[in-house]
Structures are given as C-alpha cells and as structure tokens.
Amino acid sequence: MTALTDRLYRGPRRTDAQPLARATENKAAQSPTLSLFVLVATVGVLAYTLFLFNPDNRGDWLPYSLVIVAEVVLVSQALVSMWTILAGGQDPRGFTFHHAQERLFDGGLADRRGLGGSPERWPMFIGEKQIAVDVFITVYGEDLAKIRQTTMAALALRGEHTTWILDDGRSDDVRDLAAELGANYVRRLSGNGAKAGNVNHALTLAKGEYFAIFDADFVPKPDFLYETVPFFIDDDVAFVQTPQAYGNMNNLVSRGAGFMQSVFYRFIQPGRNRFNAAFCVGTNVVFRRSAIEDIGGMNTDSKSEDVWTSLELHERGWRSIYIPVTLAVGDAPETIEDYTKQQMRWASGGFEILMQRNPLSPRTRLSLDQRLQYTVTATHYFAGITPFLLLMVPPMEIYFDLHPVDLTVTPLTWFLFYAGFYGLQMLLAFHTMGSFRIETLVLATVSFPIYIAALLNVFSGREQKWHVTGGSGRRSSPFNFMIPQVMVFTFLLLTSFVAISKDIGHQNLTLATAWNVTNTVLIGVFIAAAFRESHRAKAAARRARKRSAAPRAPQAPIERAARPAETPRTTTPALEPQLAFSTRRALRSTDLRTDRSRPAPASELTTLNDLSEGRIA
Amino acid sequence: MTWINRLKLLSGLLVVLVTVAAATIILNQRESQVASSSASIQALSYSIGSDYPGTVVEQTVKQGDEVVQGQPLMTIQSPALTQALSSTTISVPTSTAYAVTDDGMLSLLATESGVISKVDAGVGGFVAAGQALATIDRGEGMFVSAEFRLEPYNFARVAKGARVELILPDHSRVEGEVTDIRVSTVDGQADADLTIASSELVMGGAGGLIASGTPVTAILHLTEEGPLAGIKSAFLEFLEQIGV
C-alpha cells in the first residue's frame, strides 16, 4: 500500500493536492458508454415486450400466459435494474468525506505517543473528537486457520480499535487463539438470535461509538476503517457497507454465485446508494452504535436480519452508504448445500419483506425512492422462479402441440426479438463485467426450486427443514438439496428423447426440441457438478478414514466436538472452509427455529461466560 | 444421501416417468390421427330421365318420398312415343326404367330403392328427351367424402382400409374405413380427398342425421411408425392383460 496514509500527517492541516487512487472502484459504472448500452438494451426490451403483447402473435393460451407471466417479471426486473445501474454512476464521497478522511489520523499525536510504527494504534478523530471503534468477528465453528487469518487482519486494521471474537461455536481452541493473538473473546450461553443476537450481546460489552462486523471468513484489508469511518462525519449516516469479494472462484457453484453477486455489488448496490436504499449484507460493514440503539438493536426476528436491520434504519430516517471498494475478501459458497441455504435465506428475506412489511404500504415509513428499491428487493426472487415456467413451455409444445406464439411467426422473427431482449443484456453484462459467465446462467436456471420453497415457506409461515445427515456423521451429499432439480432434469431428458424421435419421424427440427435440449444440457451441467462435488467429498472422507486409522495423535478433538456432524478435521485444505461454513449456517438455522418468535431478553444478552483479559479499558 | 431423501427422489422420479409416459401416449394418439378440414355424408344418386319428349301428366312422388325399385314416379304423354309405337320401322325398346302403354303414355319407374332427392318437372311441364326429371339417392351404400390437409410425412401414412372415426353433428361416432384416396398438393401440403365407407351409414339412421349432405368430422387414423409407435399399443395390451 502506498496510500497517502503511509506518511503520517504533520504540521498544519491542508487540502491534499494528490487525490487518493481509487483503483478498485469499477470504472464501467461511470462510463458514458454504459448509458448507451442501457439505452439500446431498453429499446430491445421494449421491442420484445411489444412483440409478445401483440395479439396477432398470441399462440395457445396456456403456454402463452406462462411466457407472458415470466417475461413480464423478467422485463420489469431488467428495466428497474438497468435504471438502478444508471443511477449508480455517482461517487458517494463529498467534500465533507474527504475533509474528514484527511483529518482522521493526527500525525503529531501519534508521534508524541511513539506510535509511528504501529498504525493499528493511531487514534482516530471524527470532527476533532477522538472516537472508539470495535471490530467484531462473528464465529460459528469455522476453520481455525481461517479465524486466525481474519483475526490477524482485523487486529492490523489502520486506526485504533478493539478487536472482538464473538464465538457462538463455543470452541476452546478459538478462545486460546484469541488469547494468543491479543483479541477479546466473548462466548455467550444462549444461541438466541443467531448472528444478530451475537452482535447484540457483544454491544452490551463493547462501548465504542462505532462497530465493524466481519464474518469469520472475510479477511479485511488494512485500509478498511480509513475508507469507511470518515463517512460518519455526517450525523445521519447509520452504516457504511462495502462489497463482499470472493477469493475462491474455483468451481461451478462458487464461480456462478460469486459472479451473480459481483453484479449486485458493483452495479446494483452503488445504484441503490443514490436512492438511500443500499442495504447491509451482514459483513464488511461499519455501524454507528447510536443508530442501532435507536432501532433497539440488530433485528433478530428474521434469518435475513441484515436486510431487516437496514429497513428499520431507513424507516427511522437514517442514511446508509455503500462504497464499491473491495476492503475484505472472503469465500463464496462452494457447495450446492451452502449455495442452496444461502439463496434460501436471501429469498426468504425478500419474500418476508413483501408479506410482512410491504414497502408500498402507506404504513411503511419510507421515501418514494426507498419504497421503489425495497419493492425491487422484495420481488427480486420472483425472477428466480420464472425459469421454471419457461422450462415447461417446450415440453408443452412437444407433447400437446401448444404453441406460445402464433404459428405464422417465423422462428427468425422470434429469434430477433428474443436476441433483442437477452442478447443485449448479455452484451451489457459483457461490457460491464468483462465476460458473460455460463455458470451464472446455469445457476439461474436451476435455482427455481429454492425460491419456490422460500416463497411457500414464507407464505405458510413454515421453517425449511433439511433432512441432511443420516446420523452416521458423514458429509451430506449435494443430492439431498437438489431432488426437484434431478426430477426436472429427468423429465427434460426424457422429453428431449421423445422430441428428437418425433422430429426424426417428421424429418424437421423444431424450435421446441432445440430449446428443450438446451435446457436439458444447462441442468445437466449442474447435475454433473453435483456428481463431481459428491465424488470429491467421498474421496476426502476416504482419505480421512485412512489417516485416522493410522496410529497417531487424534486431530483437534475439540473442534470435532464443536461440529459433531462433520467428518474429522483431516480433509483437504480446499474443502475445509466450506465444511465449516455449511455447518455454521445449518446450525444457525436450527437455532432460529427455536427462538424465532422470541427476542432474547436483556438479561440473557448480558450473560457473559468467558471474557478474556483483553485490552479493554 | 439420507434414506428419506432417497425415497423422496425415487418416488419423484416415478412420478416423472408416469407423467412422461402419459404425455407420450397423448402425443402418439394425436400423432396417429388427423381431423378432416371438411367432410360430409354423400349418397350414390341416380338421375331419372325419359327417352321420349312429352308432357308430364301425372306425378306420383314428391321430393323426400321413399321409393322402392319399380315404383312409378311420373307419367309422360309423348306424341313421339305414340308415333314410334304405330310405326313399323321403329321399335320401342323395353326397359326397367319405364313402362309404356299403347296409347303413348310413358311411366317412369324407380331404378333403385331410395329417396327422391330432387324432382325437376311438374305436371303440365314439357320435357325433352334425355332431360333429368328426378334424382333418387340410394338408401344403402352411403359414403363420406372428406378433405384432409396433411403434412407430406403424414401422407405416406394414409392407407386404403385405414380406420376412420366419423363424428356426427350430435357427437355420436360411426366407424368407417378409407376406400379411395385422391391427392393434390397445395402450398407444400397434401390436400387429400378421401372416400370413406361404413356399413352404419344407412339413410335416415342416427335419428335422421345420416342423410346426404350432413356435415361430419372425420378422424383419420394413420399407420403407426417410428420409435414411439409401439408404446401405446404396448400400454393398451398391458391394460387388457391386467383386466382393466
């Protein structure tokens, strides 16, 4: 890092002539060409919509209405996202930010205290007043090496702060690690409210005006506080969110999931910033303590506590800031299990907002901008359900000769309009992200059962239950989470056979057959990835058995106790984080099931089991 | 996978299989039959005429009357016939179509049993030789003439003797079979004109609906071919075997 902050500021305050290099921010969001692309794509979208709604093109009512419903959802989502992307080309930093950032550290004071060589102890000032910042690392049975890495990075953040490990996994190893590294360690007796409950509990112990939250697998960069804290010079800023960047793009699921999210973090969130509707994602975020106190603590009633907390803050008139600068790198879900649970959690959060606090209802106290954006959040996952409707259209034509569009419309016309819609969006993705990832398409096609389940769960007020481990403590197979996908794949595969033999009989290839085969292949890629994942997990388990059979000291027995349903800790390093990650999520959803309706009473929050002799004042 | 999930997956796959099988049977059903673009019942009809010109003096039947073979239809007084009878050089042939009397009266007879569908001359009218005076629709041997617009690949699957279902306007069904095929090609499609015979097509049947000109829908069953051909018959055989 050769940022300005490497030099300690001395002497009278001045405006810096050298602006800070914002290397990590996405230039494409500010490019005027993006506006052109969005404009052209909008024309394409509108042309496609008019084509579909033209009564002359209407086919048989059943597939036609399926297509219309799906495309209306997709088209409106596409239009709103493009609008949001266009809105994002504005830098949230104003003069006050830069002014406050320049004055964040006091070089003279640091020199007098002899802290020149330890930037993590430089006092920070907001508006000439020294501030105290707490950094929370939420732990729930993650891999010890990962926690060590995150904790060391958190301790090394530039600017004076107190680092806390909030251990809901109750591992003595983590406690020893905290003592070794010099971080505060907090363990609570109850698991109420999951992560949000954990943070609320920590807030009864930590007293800083600001607190940052990191998931145990997100390793912050040294400049995290320097880039975020100066925003709090504005009294109405409740939190500053930074993106989740991923360092593990090494298989289909993590690449697809990571890529999907990078669109969100690079374009959608900066756009939402303009609407003052950027929401917190639970990690890589700094909060103003008084804002959280204003809403009575982090929301613990939902699995999507982060979105709900943001909504409550926005309702109370607080402002949120999002900066698209990568200040922490973590892990994207690597297994189908993790991906399914993550998407289930997010989709449930969205649908919960729709059912329980409709952003368009007059009782919700939001600005018009925020209403629009929260409506988009609440309805976003409907777009995830539409692939199911579209997957069913070709089989209808194959089996029942029901056509979505009129037979006189030639495939070429259809293709041109279709390309106008999807082709231009792919082009937009290509322009903004530098590539179009087939993995994203695969995941987008196969994820509909998750979103349908989330919708049904929220609608009926049920909790998703997973039948995962068979009780023998083995790693669960990815197929436990994809029964509907396997069924749909089988259906499409058989339909493809029927379609091909029908077409051979007729001696002409139909569009329906082509689509159906394409869809089969897309889902097939996912099924193949699941087989690979299952194979890897089995091989890892075999190796683990072989090694544990050898006469040697048992490995990390305490950790095994913390995660009773896992394989012994001798799996390959590549597999480690995902194991830990998945268990944590699984256990978390279990706790929530028990205390969903019951916010933790204050007495329970203050139950302190073990607080190490840290550097607490 | 856990056992409960394996069970779920297995029953799910079973549901998928049954769905695909059912949908394939429906597809085969639809693939193996074609509906007519237009079809109507037709009857073989016979025109009644006279060899001798003259004046109609008596008409014993009117349109819609049922007649039996040999029944007199109308009487014509013909000077030409009188002349021929009195001539020694010209002889009057005997015919099953008419009977003559010596005073030059000619009685036209029904040559076939059936229904008078048309009467062209009235009492007092003058008729020329060879003019059609009445039409008899034969009561038996009615047939359906149906037009089908077929894809070329389907035309190969139309065979003489193929089964045809005829749906009458009251939705009752009559079985028939193809007796004649004529075809012309329009816009790359085969316009097939089929003649369909059925023993059940008897004049006045089905509450009077079976009559010449009644519109019907003809469902032509095509010969089965291709890899999916056996599925339906195998399924039906299976149903029969288990006694459904």
Interface residues (C-beta under 8 A of the other chain):
Chain A: P395 I398 Y399 F400 D401 H467 V468 T469 G470 S476 S477 F479 N480 I483 P484 V486 M487 T490 F491 L494 T495 V498 S501 K502 I504 G505 H506 Q507
Chain B: M1 T2 W3 I4 N5 K8 L9 G12 L13 V15 V16 L17 T19 V20 A23 T24 I26 L27 R30 E31 E151 Y153 E225 G226 P227 L228
